[in-house]
């Protein structure tokens, strides 16, 4: 079986428009097996494209890319997987594969870094919408009558396709790779770990996104089941109300596959941390101080009427509003008495990126307004990016490698799900 990534010619992160053009070409080349159709429309009127490979199959797989605007690797992976399945029909197994090429094209238009050469370059064009505007998270934060059209399109697709496996393709700016599952997929840890090792990608063994969740293997985390009590402590949303669990209505399972843009071995360090509770108190204090600096600068930014500035400032305010709850969790609940260096490292990275993202989005607004505070915020963002990269010894993971790993894990998840008889 060939490698999915060998079929990608351009190793930049593709835009939604570029994805649509490439998908249309695939559909025109093989109309008997490949179809492209519009599955919905974004709030700004942009099309949501669904590329389908195969038909009349026993199983259905739905792959969702671009749910978070700042995680552009998913579109490249979706296209690579589609090309791979077209070129090698046996690789589809007994499934029809469907690829939502970009779940949030409006957000993608505001976050544009085709090939970032540094964390600073990545953050100079950073955008991540607030939770209620994110297609997958919105149902956990909004009543049904206020859901955005992207969410409604995605849930309609799930109800139409009834996927045995839904895969959501995500990426982290700096760290390692991990997989979150709404139900365990037995045996997935082995091919996941093998791929990460071969491609020199660290496995995030204590991902802060999955804190407190069960882990059947290194880097594999199973979310709380619907109806159980506790969700992860760092989520303002209830994960179990997200579109990830919508597939359960049809006996489906969802896998969220994370891959880093910059890798750090500190999130894969199994050594015991000498003082995890003390470390969390220090991290909480730093995050509180950093957020206060950004909040003070935010007060001077004019809201204005520009739609892009308004979207950026909504995201700044949302991010800043999360921080007091998170620091309270770190201070009150604290870390386990015994925790690994990887656990503290993952939380350290999580905290750094919150304040940095808020400052980076604020900087974009201040620059556009010609605000006198822009140079000070620029220095802040530059310094935080440099500290982030230095602290975690960040090394770039080529886009081709990110896509290769994510593609392997998606195919392995399907194979293991079928082997488990689901």
C-alpha positions, -999 to 999 in steps of 0.1 A, spaced: 0 0 0 14 34 -10 19 63 13 -9 89 13 15 118 15 34 109 -16 4 121 -36 6 156 -23 25 180 -46 23 212 -26 34 210 10 19 243 21 -13 243 40 -40 246 14 -68 272 16 -105 262 14 -105 274 -22 -75 254 -32 -90 223 -15 -122 228 -35 -103 231 -68 -83 200 -62 -114 181 -51 -133 191 -82 -104 179 -104 -105 145 -86 -142 142 -92 -139 151 -129 -111 126 -134 -132 97 -119 -169 106 -118 -179 69 -113 -162 67 -79 -157 103 -68 -183 130 -61 -181 166 -49 -211 183 -36 -220 213 -14 -231 202 21 -240 236 34 -231 273 36 -211 292 62 -223 323 79 -205 345 54 -220 325 25 -190 303 17 -197 268 5 -189 237 27 -177 211 3 -180 173 7 -158 150 -13 -169 114 -14 -149 83 -26 -167 50 -31 -204 41 -28 -228 13 -18 -204 2 9 -210 -17 42 -195 11 63 -193 49 61 -164 71 73 -168 108 77 -136 128 79 -139 164 91 -112 190 84 -107 226 94 -130 226 124 -105 249 141 -93 278 119 -58 278 133 -52 240 127 -49 239 89 -32 205 85 -66 187 83 -74 199 48 -41 187 35 -46 153 52 -82 150 39 -70 156 3 -40 132 7 -63 105 20 -88 110 -8 -61 107 -34 -47 77 -17 -81 59 -17 -87 68 -53 -53 55 -64 -56 23 -44 -93 12 -43 -85 -17 -20 -74 8 7 -110 19 11 -119 -15 27 -156 -19 28 -163 17 34 -175 48 15 -153 77 26 -166 113 29 -144 143 35 -157 176 47 -129 197 34 -132 227 57 -158 230 84 -151 267 90 -140 285 59 -149 319 75 -124 312 102 -98 299 78 -100 332 59 -89 350 90 -61 326 99 -37 325 70 -1 311 74 5 288 44 39 277 56 49 293 89 86 294 94 85 302 132 60 304 160 61 342 156 52 339 120 23 316 129 10 340 155 12 371 134 -17 358 114 -34 339 142 -72 335 145 -93 310 165 -129 319 170 -146 318 203 -162 285 213 -198 293 203 -186 301 168 -167 268 164 -187 242 144 -179 212 166 -181 230 200 -212 252 194 -238 226 206 -220 224 240 -224 261 245 -255 272 226 -292 262 226 -303 243 195 -321 274 180 -289 294 180 -265 270 164 -244 283 135 -250 270 100 -217 252 99 -228 231 129 -262 224 114 -245 213 81 -222 189 100 -250 173 121 -271 169 90 -242 151 74 -238 128 103 -275 120 103 -275 114 65 -243 93 64 -246 75 97 -208 70 99 -194 40 117 -164 62 122 -162 100 123 -127 114 123 -119 150 132 -85 162 121 -68 186 144 -34 201 150 -15 217 179 9 245 175 36 230 197 38 197 215 31 161 205 5 139 189 -24 122 206 -58 108 198 -91 113 216 -119 88 212 -156 89 221 -153 51 225 -122 29 228 -109 15 195 -90 -16 207 -55 -20 194 -52 16 180 -23 25 204 1 1 186 0 16 150 -4 51 164 28 47 185 47 30 157 39 58 132 49 85 157 82 68 164 90 63 127 83 99 119 101 112 151 69 128 165 66 128 203 35 112 218 17 135 242 12 111 271 -6 135 294 -24 159 271 -41 187 290 -71 185 267 -77 150 280 -68 155 317 -86 130 338 -97 108 310 -89 71 308 -60 61 286 -58 25 272 -24 32 256 2 60 254 -13 90 236 -48 75 234 -75 90 255 -112 80 259 -137 107 266 -163 105 294 -194 86 283 -227 106 280 -245 105 313 -213 103 334 -203 131 358 -170 147 352 -155 162 320 -119 174 317 -111 203 341 -97 225 313 -129 225 292 -153 254 294 -175 233 272 -191 199 279 -173 177 254 -202 152 255 -225 178 238 -202 184 209 -207 171 174 -182 144 182 -209 125 202 -236 131 175 -223 100 157 -234 79 187 -270 84 176 -261 60 148 -238 37 168 -208 55 155 -174 63 171 -155 96 167 -117 99 167 -99 132 171 -64 130 157 -39 157 168 -5 163 153 20 191 161 33 218 139 64 221 161 74 191 182 87 190 218 100 160 236 91 176 269 55 164 265 67 128 261 88 128 293 78 99 317 100 110 345 82 119 378 79 156 384 94 165 418 67 190 428 36 189 405 13 209 428 39 236 434 45 237 396 8 242 389 7 271 414 36 288 396 20 283 362 -13 297 375 4 328 388 22 333 355 -9 329 335 -29 353 357 -2 379 353 1 374 316 -36 377 311 -37 409 332 -12 424 308 -32 415 277 -65 427 294 -50 461 302 -39 465 266 -73 453 253 -91 481 271 -75 506 247 -86 489 215 -116 504 197 -142 478 188 -152 497 156 -173 482 128 -148 462 108 -161 426 107 -125 411 109 -116 433 139 -149 424 156 -143 387 151 -107 390 164 -118 410 195 -146 385 203 -120 358 203 -97 378 225 -124 385 250 -135 348 250 -99 336 256 -93 361 284 -126 351 301 -115 314 302 -84 321 321 -97 328 357 -116 295 357 -85 276 345 -62 292 370 -87 284 398 -87 248 387 -49 247 389 -48 264 422 -77 247 440 -79 212 425 -42 211 416 -22 183 401 -21 147 414 4 142 442 24 121 417 26 134 381 50 131 353 71 158 337 51 153 306 19 162 325 33 195 338 49 202 304 16 199 286 -2 222 311 27 247 308 23 248 270 -15 251 274 -12 281 296 14 298 274 -7 295 243 -38 310 259 -22 344 268 -1 343 236 -31 338 214 -51 366 230 -22 389 226 -16 379 190 -52 385 179 -52 418 198 -20 428 180 -37 423 146 -65 447 155 -41 473 170 -19 472 139 -49 477 116 -61 506 137 -26 522 138 -29 522 176 0 536 196 0 505 218 7 482 188 46 483 192 44 473 229 20 444 221 43 434 192 73 432 216 51 411 240 41 386 213 76 384 199 91 377 234 64 351 243 69 333 211 107 331 216 103 320 252 77 293 242 100 279 215 131 280 237 114 265 268 101 235 247 131 231 224 106 234 195 115 217 162 95 221 130 75 191 118 73 193 80 38 195 66 43 163 47 53 145 79 22 159 97 0 147 69 17 113 68 12 106 105 -24 118 105 -33 98 74 -17 66 89 -37 70 121 -70 76 103 -65 44 83 -54 25 114 -85 37 133 -108 24 106 -90 -9 103 -91 -15 141 -127 -5 143 -136 -30 116 -115 -57 133 -134 -50 165 -167 -58 146 -182 -24 148 
